């Protein structure tokens, strides 16, 4: 079996750099919120919160 890899490098301009920073900041925030939900659920009910269950949660966010 042969593996291939491609390496790309992007050189964003100033506006694109700001957009990337905002996007990755939001992604990080959502990831941390969902991780907090999983940890809380495990501590309370001693069960793992799966992705499908996480999408169905109606917990308000602030």
N, C-alpha and C positions, 0 to 999 in steps of 0.2 A: 504494500500500500504506500502510495506517495502522498505526502502532505505538501500543500502549497500555502504560502502566506504572502500577503501584500501589505506593504507599509505605506501609508499615505500621510502626508503632512499638509496641514492647512495653514494659510497665512491670512487670518481674517483682518479686515480693516477695523477701525475704531468702533463703528456702529455695530458690526457683527460681534466684536469682542464683548460689548455690553450686553447684547442679546444672549450670547452664550452664558455669560456670568449670571444673568437673571434666570435663564432656563435651568441651569444646573443648581442654582440656589433653591428654586421651587421644587425640583426633583428631590433634593436632599431633605427639604422640609417634609414633603409627603412621605418619603421613606421613613424618616424618624418618627412621624406620627403613627404610621402603620406598625412600626416596630414596637412602639409604646403600647398600642392596642394589643398586640400579640403577647407582650410580656404581662400586661395587666390581666388579660384573659387567662393566661396560664397560672398566674398567682391566685386568682379567684376561683377558677373552676378546675384547675389542674388538667386542662386539655389544650391541645395545640389549635390555634386559629389558622385555618387554611385560607388560601386566596379567595376561594368562592364564598366562604363565610365572611371574609373581610369586606367583600364588595356589597354584601347584604346588610351590613351594620347601619343602623340609623343614628349612630352617636354624633351629636353636634360637635363641630370644631370651632375653635375660637382663634 
